[in-house]
Amino acid sequence: MLNRATVYPWPKRRSEWSERVGRQLESGKLSIYDRSGVVAEFEDAWSAAQGTPYSLVTNSGTAALHSAFYGIGLGPGDEVLCPAYTFFATAAPVFQLGALPVLVDCLPDGSFDTEAASALVTRRTKAIVITHMWGLPCDMDAVVAFAEKYGLDLIEDCSHAHGATYRGRPVGTFGAAAAWSMQTQKLIAAGEGGVMTTRSREVYDRAQLLGHFNKRAMKEMDPEGPLYAYSVTGLGLKYRAHPLGIAFAVGQVAELASWVKGKQDFAEEIARLFSRIEGITPLTLSTSERISAHYALLLEVDPDRVQGGRDWLVKACNAEGLEDIDVPKATSPLHTLHLFQNPISPVTTYDGSCIRAGFPVADRLAARTFKISVPCAPAGFEQEDAQYLAAVKAVAEKVGDYASGSAGRLRAATGGLSGEAG
Ligand SMILES: Cc1ncc(COP(=O)(O)O)c(C=O)c1O
């Protein structure tokens, strides 16, 4: 039996990052009003990493998405095509603007299905938001072609996909704006935080106005722009990030590319360990064009081949001490959530519905998949990551033995086990 509660330890706590937090604290600058200090440093580093001129740090990914949606000019009466298979914050900020998210089913790997979306375009559709689920980039050729065909603004929710690339190009650079969460579990972790990027000065100005009033907005917004007169007050929200969180995150940006690279082998290895169990299929491995950031690896369990199906498998892994394996609960398909079944908004009432189609693929993923963290072996933490992988291996092998009913089938497939079999 492994130690109870084996979970992948994240975020790592490199001493330089903690020292940076300490220095920020000592400086007394615990609120940054304008674009300066560690916030400006983070934004500059993020813009450089993305090749995007404008970055806006916020206090959450949700705030970054809200700022992006306001940035592109959404308002009451507008519709936004949103994935049904995502975390609800991808779509929920749309309600705050009085626009309506219209849910779209996904492809079998959880990414955005442009064909399903085509059937849902109406004259009210103004934008599309996609999520690179679990870190795997969507098929951006198809997504961009779809957005262009219907004249829609594209927003990318990259909250799972820091550092992921599609055909060598970073995700987050394909549309009108993009947003990342920096909540503690995310690949760039500030504890709580977010960041939005855009190439458009106009989108940047509007996005700032939503939650970054006064000193920042007054200095940053175009004084000739139509909304400049609101810069003192903004629009009534405050989305500034806490400098201590950003101080913790800022040093992580330079490491991102090597972490994503490091994750590729670990993801392959974990996929291989579980694929030896008949009926388990990894869904979100990278391809030559789509390099996943592997926020997590998603695997599907065929209930016809694994007795007890996904729920049995997760329970068995948890019982063996691998608590990292779980069923995403907050990331339930959005059509199962009350907010999307009975949409309300603080600024309007709706006569339309978010649910205008079936979601068989999202339902299937919700019923059959589990996720597991993927290590990235940051320098200095290799041993910690190797221990985690060893724990995953031991449990996958043992549970594989149970799943096969007897040790025989698995042994035959793998050429022998390490003697762990129960
Ligand atoms: C896909 C996705 N979008 C948006 C968010 C919202 O980010 P935050 O929690 O930082 O508001 C999350 C957070 O888990 C997420 O997973």
The ligand as a Tripos MOL2 file, in Angstrom:
@<TRIPOS>MOLECULE
LIG
   16    16     1     0     0
SMALL
NO_CHARGES

@<TRIPOS>ATOM
      1 C1        -11.2780   25.9920  -18.2940 C.3       1 LIG1
      2 C2        -11.3650   26.9960  -17.1830 C.ar      1 LIG1
      3 N1        -11.7870   28.2430  -17.4680 N.ar      1 LIG1
      4 C3        -11.8420   29.1920  -16.5250 C.ar      1 LIG1
      5 C4        -11.5110   28.9320  -15.2260 C.ar      1 LIG1
      6 C5        -11.6840   30.0010  -14.1960 C.3       1 LIG1
      7 O1        -10.4930   30.3810  -13.6160 O.3       1 LIG1
      8 P1        -10.4420   31.0100  -12.1360 P.3       1 LIG1
      9 O2        -10.7530   29.9000  -11.1820 O.co2     1 LIG1
     10 O3         -9.0420   31.5070  -12.0100 O.co2     1 LIG1
     11 O4        -11.4580   32.0760  -12.0790 O.co2     1 LIG1
     12 C6        -11.0390   27.6620  -14.8760 C.ar      1 LIG1
     13 C7        -10.6560   27.3780  -13.4800 C.2       1 LIG1
     14 O5        -10.5500   26.2810  -13.0230 O.2       1 LIG1
     15 C8        -10.9820   26.6580  -15.8790 C.ar      1 LIG1
     16 O6        -10.5670   25.4220  -15.6030 O.3       1 LIG1
@<TRIPOS>BOND
     1     1     2 1
     2     2     3 ar
     3     2    15 ar
     4     3     4 ar
     5     4     5 ar
     6     5     6 1
     7     5    12 ar
     8     6     7 1
     9     7     8 1
    10     8     9 2
    11     8    10 1
    12     8    11 1
    13    12    13 1
    14    12    15 ar
    15    13    14 2
    16    15    16 1
@<TRIPOS>SUBSTRUCTURE
     1 LIG1         1 GROUP 0 **** ****
